[in-house]
Amino acid sequence: MPAKTGKEYIERLKQANNNVYIHGERVQDVTEHPAFKNVIQSMANLYDLQYEKPEKMLYTSPTTGNKVGMTFLQPKTIDDLIARREAITEWARTSGGLMGRSPDYLNAEVMAMGVSNDLFAEADPMFAENAKSYYEYARENDISLTHTLIHPQVNRAKAQHEQKDANVALHLVEKNKEGIIVDGVRLLATQGGITDEILVFPSTVKKSGELDDPYSVAFAIPNNTPGLKFISRESFDYGKNAWDHPLSSRFEEGDAIVSFENVFVPWERVFVCGNSSICNRTFRETNAVVHMAHQVLAKNIVKTEFLLGLALSIMDAIGIDQFQHVQDKGTEIMMTLETMRSHLYRAEHNAKLDKWGTMTPDYAALDTARNWYPRVYPRLVEILRVLGASGLMGIPTEADFRNEDIGAIIHRGLQGKNLEGYERVQLFRLAWDMTMSAFGSRQMHYEYYFFGDPIRMGMAYFDSYEKDSYKEMIREFLGKANTGKPSFV
C-alpha cells in the first residue's frame, strides 16, 4: 500500500486499541484522550504533508511501485541523501524541531538495519533476512514506530545480571519453535502507544558482556501485542488552547515505561536473540547510528532556527536589539546555527558509499554534532530566558484579554515597541512554553540526554577519536628543534 494519510494514521490507532495507561487509568481511545489527541493530530499532519508535497516527501518504491515515504529512502547518491534530508526538514518545520521522535528518526534506523543486515546473520541467517523483510514491511505500510533502549534505573553500578532482582529488566524467558517469550520492563518509549509498533534494542552507550546475553534482544512487534503495556508519564498538555500553550498543546509527545508481561515475539520479528556482542555492535556496524544522527542534525538545525527567530522577535518586540550584551547573545545562537549547518554540509558532501551501496554521511561530522548540541542547547534556552526577563512572568492568558473589565488594560499596559499587548504576550507565551513550562523543561532535559549521558558519550567520543597523527605532529616539531641530547639522557 502507498504512504498513509493522517486519517489512516488515526484510524489505525483507533483499531489497534493499544494498551496505554496514564494518570492511573487505562485509555479507551488514545485518539480522543486529552493527553494524546493533540499530538496525534500533529502526527497526522505530518502524514498529510506527504501528499501536500509529494515531490519532496514521497518516492517510488523499488519493489511495489507505490509512492512511499521519502524518509524510508536508502540513499544511493549524495543527491538522494540531500533529498531525504529535505523531507526530514519539511517535517521538522511543522513543529519548529520540537518533535524529537517524528517518524523519520526510526525510519532511518529501520532502513539502515534492513539493508546492512550482515551482522545479524552471525547468529543465524534468519535474523538478517528478518531485518531486510521488516524494512520492506515498514516502508510499504508506512509503519510508525516508538522504541525502547534503556533498562530501569535500579542500580547503575551493577550489570543487569548482578541486580538484586535480575528479572526486573526486559529479558529472554523462553525460545520455542514459533518464537521467543520476553518479560520485564524497559524505559523510555517516546510516543509510546500512539504509534503502530515498537522497536526494541538494548542501549549501546553502556556495553554488555556475555553474562548479560539474556537481556540482549532486538525485535519489533505491534503495540497492541498481548502482554504489552505502555505506562505514560503525566501529560504536559494541560488541555489549554494553542494561544496560551502554543507548543505543549500540539507537540507533547509523551514518554512511557514499557512493560512486557510474558510477551510472545514470532521468529520473523526477531533480529537479535541473546547475543550481547551483536547488540553492542548493531548501531555502528549497520551504520544505523549514522543515519539516525543525520536526521537528528537536520531536526536540530530547524530547532536552532526556531530559537533564533524567537530570540530576534523578542529583541524587536521590546526594543533591546541595540544593546551590546543582547546582540552578543544573539550572536551565540547564530554561531551555533552556522556551526550545525557546517557539520551538516560536511556530513553530506563527504558522504561515501558503504559496502551495501548506501550513501552514508561522514560520521565524524555527525558524531561531533550529536555530542556538542546537548551541551549547548541548555545555553540557548538560557539566552531566551535572559532576553525575556520579567516578560516571561507577566503573561496573562487569552481569556484575560477577552475579559471586558481588564482586556483593554492589559492590551495597553503590555504593549511593546513594535507590538500591541495582545500580540506581544502571545509571543512571550511562545518563549515561555519553549523554556519555562513543563513542556519546555522536558525539551531541555530531552535534548541533554538525547543519545545518552553526555559524559559517557564524550568518553566514547574521546576513545574513538584518531589521536596518533596529532601526537606525531608534536614529536616531529620537537625533533626538528632537537640540537642534540645531553650526555646524561
C-alpha positions in Angstrom: 0.0 0.0 0.0 1.2 3.6 -0.5 2.2 6.1 2.1 -0.6 6.7 4.6 -2.6 9.8 5.2 -3.2 11.4 8.6 -6.7 10.0 8.5 -5.3 6.5 8.0 -2.8 7.0 10.9 -5.6 8.0 13.3 -7.9 5.1 12.1 -5.1 2.6 12.7 -4.7 3.8 16.3 -8.4 3.5 16.9 -8.5 0.0 15.6 -5.3 -1.1 17.4 -6.6 -0.1 20.8 -3.1 -0.1 22.3 -2.8 -0.9 25.9 -2.0 2.6 27.3 -2.2 3.9 30.8 -2.0 7.5 32.0 -2.9 9.3 35.2 -3.9 6.0 36.8 -6.4 4.9 34.1 -6.5 2.6 31.1 -7.0 4.8 28.0 -10.0 3.7 26.0 -9.2 5.6 22.8 -5.9 7.5 22.5 -7.2 9.5 19.6 -9.8 11.1 21.8 -8.0 11.2 25.1 -7.0 14.8 26.1 -3.4 13.7 26.9 -2.8 12.3 23.3 -5.3 13.7 20.8 -3.5 16.9 20.0 -0.1 15.3 19.4 -1.8 12.6 17.4 -3.3 15.4 15.2 0.2 16.9 14.8 1.4 13.4 13.7 -1.5 13.2 11.3 -0.5 16.5 9.8 3.0 15.0 9.1 1.4 12.2 7.1 -0.9 14.6 5.3 2.1 16.7 4.4 3.4 13.7 2.4 0.6 14.2 -0.1 0.6 18.0 0.1 4.3 18.0 -1.1 4.6 14.6 -2.8 7.6 15.8 -5.0 9.6 16.3 -1.8 8.0 13.8 0.6 7.4 10.7 -1.5 9.3 8.4 -3.8 8.6 5.3 -5.9 9.1 2.0 -4.0 11.7 -0.2 -5.7 9.6 -3.3 -5.0 5.9 -2.3 -5.4 6.0 0.9 -7.5 3.8 2.5 -4.9 4.6 6.0 -3.6 6.2 5.6 -0.2 7.7 8.0 2.4 10.9 9.7 1.4 12.3 9.3 4.9 12.5 5.5 4.3 14.8 6.0 1.3 18.0 4.1 1.0 20.2 6.9 -0.5 22.4 5.8 -3.3 23.9 9.2 -4.2 24.6 12.5 -2.4 21.6 14.0 -4.1 19.5 11.1 -2.6 20.9 11.9 0.8 20.1 15.6 0.5 16.6 14.8 -0.8 15.9 12.6 2.2 17.2 15.4 4.5 15.0 17.9 2.8 12.0 15.7 3.6 13.2 15.5 7.2 13.4 19.3 7.3 9.9 19.7 5.9 8.5 17.6 8.8 10.7 19.4 11.4 9.5 22.8 10.3 5.9 21.9 11.2 6.9 21.8 14.9 10.0 24.1 15.0 12.0 20.9 15.5 10.2 20.2 18.8 9.0 16.7 17.9 12.1 14.7 18.7 10.6 11.4 17.7 8.8 12.2 14.5 8.6 9.1 12.3 11.7 9.9 10.2 14.0 9.2 13.2 13.2 5.4 13.3 12.5 5.2 9.6 16.2 5.9 9.2 17.2 3.2 11.7 14.9 0.6 10.1 16.3 1.4 6.7 19.9 1.0 7.8 19.2 -2.2 9.7 17.3 -3.6 6.7 20.0 -3.0 4.1 23.1 -3.5 6.3 21.9 -6.8 7.8 25.0 -9.0 7.6 25.8 -8.5 11.3 22.6 -10.2 12.4 23.5 -13.3 10.3 26.4 -14.0 12.6 24.0 -15.8 14.9 21.6 -17.1 12.2 21.0 -16.1 8.6 17.3 -15.9 9.5 17.9 -12.8 11.6 19.5 -10.9 8.6 16.5 -11.9 6.5 14.1 -10.7 9.2 15.8 -7.3 9.3 15.6 -7.0 5.5 11.9 -8.1 5.4 11.0 -5.7 8.3 12.4 -2.7 6.4 10.3 -3.6 3.4 7.2 -4.1 5.6 7.7 -0.8 7.4 8.3 1.1 4.2 5.4 -0.4 2.2 2.9 0.0 5.1 4.3 3.4 6.4 4.6 1.9 9.9 5.1 4.5 12.7 7.4 3.3 15.4 8.3 4.0 19.0 11.4 2.4 20.5 12.9 1.5 23.8 16.6 1.1 24.7 17.1 1.6 28.4 16.9 -0.7 31.4 15.3 0.5 34.5 17.4 2.7 36.8 17.7 0.2 39.6 21.4 0.1 40.3 23.6 1.7 37.7 26.8 0.4 39.4 25.9 -3.1 38.5 25.3 -5.0 35.3 21.9 -6.4 34.7 22.7 -10.0 35.7 24.2 -8.6 39.0 21.0 -6.7 40.1 19.2 -7.7 43.3 16.2 -8.5 41.2 17.7 -9.6 37.9 14.2 -10.2 36.3 13.1 -6.5 36.5 14.7 -5.6 33.2 13.4 -7.0 29.9 14.9 -10.4 29.4 14.6 -13.6 27.4 12.4 -16.1 29.1 12.0 -18.9 26.5 12.7 -19.9 23.0 10.4 -22.3 21.2 9.8 -23.3 17.6 7.3 -20.4 17.0 9.4 -17.6 18.6 10.6 -16.2 21.9 8.9 -15.1 25.1 10.2 -12.0 26.9 9.4 -10.4 30.2 10.3 -7.3 32.1 10.4 -3.5 32.0 12.0 -1.0 29.7 12.4 2.7 29.5 11.6 5.2 27.9 9.4 5.0 24.9 8.6 8.4 23.5 5.3 8.4 21.6 4.7 5.0 23.3 1.2 3.8 22.5 0.5 6.4 19.8 2.4 4.6 17.1 1.9 1.3 15.2 4.8 -0.7 16.6 7.7 -0.8 19.0 11.3 -1.4 18.1 13.3 -3.0 21.0 17.1 -2.7 21.1 19.5 -2.5 24.1 21.3 0.7 24.7 24.8 0.6 23.3 26.2 3.5 25.3 27.0 1.1 28.0 28.3 -2.1 26.5 27.1 -5.5 27.8 29.1 -8.7 28.4 28.2 -12.4 27.8 26.6 -12.7 31.2 24.1 -10.1 30.1 23.2 -12.2 27.0 19.6 -12.9 28.3 19.0 -9.1 28.2 20.4 -8.7 24.7 17.4 -9.0 22.4 16.2 -7.0 19.5 12.8 -7.3 17.8 9.8 -5.3 16.6 6.1 -6.0 17.4 2.8 -4.3 17.1 1.9 -2.0 20.0 -1.3 -4.0 20.7 0.5 -7.3 21.3 -0.9 -9.2 24.2 1.0 -8.6 27.5 2.5 -5.2 26.3 1.6 -2.2 28.4 2.6 1.5 27.9 2.6 3.4 31.2 2.8 7.0 30.3 4.1 9.8 32.4 2.0 12.8 33.4 1.0 14.7 30.3 2.3 18.2 29.8 -0.6 19.0 27.6 -2.9 20.6 30.1 -5.8 20.9 27.7 -5.2 24.6 27.2 -5.7 26.4 23.9 -2.9 26.9 21.4 -2.7 30.6 22.2 -1.9 30.0 25.9 0.2 26.9 25.3 1.3 27.1 21.7 3.8 24.2 21.9 2.6 21.9 24.6 -0.9 21.9 23.2 0.3 20.4 19.9 3.7 18.7 20.3 3.7 16.9 23.7 4.9 13.5 22.5 4.8 11.9 25.9 7.2 9.2 27.3 6.3 5.8 28.6 7.5 3.0 30.7 7.0 -0.2 28.7 6.0 -3.4 30.5 6.4 -6.8 28.8 4.4 -9.5 30.6 5.5 -12.8 29.0 5.1 -11.3 25.6 5.4 -13.6 22.6 7.5 -12.5 19.7 7.4 -14.6 16.5 10.7 -15.6 15.0 10.2 -13.5 11.9 10.1 -10.3 14.1 13.4 -11.2 15.9 16.7 -9.6 14.9 19.0 -10.5 17.9 18.3 -13.2 20.4 20.6 -13.5 23.5 23.8 -12.1 21.9 25.4 -9.2 23.6 28.2 -8.9 21.1 25.9 -8.4 18.2 23.8 -5.9 20.2 26.8 -3.9 21.2 27.8 -3.5 17.5 24.4 -3.1 15.9 24.1 0.7 15.7 27.6 1.3 14.5 28.3 -1.6 12.2 25.0 -1.3 10.3 25.5 2.5 10.1 22.1 2.9 11.8 23.6 5.5 14.2 25.0 7.5 11.3 21.6 7.8 9.5 19.8 8.5 12.8 22.3 11.2 13.6 21.8 12.7 10.2 18.1 13.0 10.9 18.8 14.5 14.4 21.2 17.1 13.0 18.7 18.2 10.4 16.0 18.4 13.0 18.2 20.3 15.4 19.1 22.9 12.7 15.4 23.6 12.4 15.1 23.8 16.2 18.0 26.3 16.3 16.5 28.4 13.5 13.2 28.4 15.5 15.1 29.5 18.7 16.9 32.2 16.8 13.7 33.5 15.2 12.1 33.6 18.7 15.1 35.4 20.2 15.2 38.0 17.4 11.4 38.6 17.7 11.7 39.2 21.4 14.6 41.7 20.9 12.5 43.5 18.3 9.3 43.4 20.3 10.7 45.3 23.3 13.4 47.3 21.7 16.5 45.7 23.2 18.3 44.7 20.0 20.7 47.7 20.1 22.3 46.7 23.4 25.7 45.1 23.2 25.0 42.2 25.6 21.8 41.4 23.8 23.5 41.3 20.4 26.2 39.1 21.9 23.6 36.6 23.0 22.0 36.7 19.6 25.4 36.1 18.1 25.8 32.9 20.2 22.7 31.4 18.7 23.7 32.5 15.2 27.2 30.9 15.6 25.5 27.7 16.9 23.3 27.6 13.9 26.1 28.1 11.4 28.3 25.6 13.1 25.5 23.0 12.9 25.0 23.9 9.2 28.7 23.4 8.6 28.6 19.9 10.2 25.6 19.0 8.0 27.4 20.2 4.9 30.5 18.3 5.7 28.5 15.2 6.6 26.6 15.2 3.3 29.3 16.3 0.9 31.9 14.0 2.3 29.5 11.1 2.2 30.7 7.8 0.8 29.0 4.6 -0.4 29.3 1.8 2.2 29.7 -1.8 1.3 25.9 -2.3 1.0 25.6 0.5 -1.6 24.1 3.1 0.8 25.4 6.7 0.5 26.4 7.2 4.1 27.2 10.6 5.6 30.6 11.5 7.1 30.2 10.2 10.7 32.9 12.3 12.1 30.9 15.4 11.5 27.7 13.9 12.8 29.3 12.4 15.9 30.7 15.8 16.7 27.3 17.5 16.3 25.4 14.9 18.3 27.9 15.2 21.2 28.1 19.0 21.0 24.4 20.0 20.7 23.3 18.5 24.0 25.9 20.6 25.7 25.0 23.9 24.0 21.2 23.6 23.9 20.7 24.5 27.6 22.7 27.7 26.9 20.3 28.6 24.0 17.3 28.1 26.3 19.1 30.3 29.0 19.6 33.0 26.4 15.8 33.1 25.6 15.0 33.3 29.4 17.5 36.1 29.9 16.2 38.1 26.9 12.6 37.6 28.0 13.4 38.5 31.6 10.3 39.5 33.7 8.2 39.5 30.5 8.1 35.7 30.8 6.3 36.0 34.0 3.9 38.8 33.0 1.9 36.7 30.6 -1.8 36.8 31.0 -4.0 34.2 29.2 -6.1 34.8 26.2 -9.2 34.7 28.4 -7.8 37.8 30.3 -7.7 39.8 27.1 -11.3 38.8 26.3 -12.5 40.0 29.7 -14.4 43.3 29.3 -13.1 44.7 32.6 -9.4 44.0 32.2 -8.8 43.2 28.5 -8.2 46.8 27.3 -6.0 47.5 30.4 -3.5 44.7 29.7 -3.6 45.2 25.9 -2.4 48.8 26.5 -0.2 48.1 29.6 1.7 45.2 28.0 2.4 46.7 24.6 5.9 46.5 23.2 8.0 48.8 20.9 6.6 47.2 17.8 3.7 45.0 19.1 0.4 45.7 20.8 -0.2 44.0 24.1 -2.2 41.0 22.8 0.5 40.2 20.1 3.4 40.8 22.5 2.0 38.5 25.2 1.3 35.8 22.5 5.0 36.0 21.5 6.2 35.8 25.1 3.9 32.9 25.9 5.6 31.0 23.0 9.0 31.8 24.5 7.7 30.7 27.9 6.4 27.4 26.5 9.8 26.9 24.9 11.8 27.5 28.1 10.0 27.6 31.4 6.8 25.5 31.1 6.8 21.8 31.9 7.0 21.1 28.2 10.0 23.5 27.8 11.8 21.9 30.7 11.3 18.5 29.3 12.6 19.7 25.9 15.9 20.8 27.5 16.2 17.6 29.6 15.4 15.5 26.5 18.0 17.2 24.3 20.6 16.8 27.0 20.1 13.1 27.2 19.1 12.6 23.6 21.7 9.9 22.7 22.6 9.1 26.4 24.6 10.5 29.2 26.7 13.3 27.6 29.7 12.5 29.8 29.7 8.8 28.8 29.1 9.9 25.2 32.0 12.2 25.5 34.2 9.4 26.8 33.3 7.2 23.9 34.0 10.1 21.5 37.4 10.6 23.1 38.3 7.0 22.9 37.3 6.6 19.3 38.9 9.9 18.1 42.1 9.4 15.9 44.9 10.8 18.1 48.2 9.4 16.7 48.6 11.9 13.9 48.3 14.8 16.3 50.9 13.4 18.7 53.1 12.7 15.8 52.9 16.3 14.8 54.3 17.3 18.2 57.1 14.6 18.1 58.1 15.9 14.7 58.1 19.5 15.9 60.3 18.7 18.9 62.5 16.5 16.8 63.3 19.4 14.5 64.1 21.6 17.4 66.4 19.0 19.0 70.0 20.2 18.8 71.4 17.1 20.4 70.6 15.2 23.6 72.7 15.9 26.7 75.0 13.1 27.7 73.0 12.0 30.7 69.9 11.3 28.6 
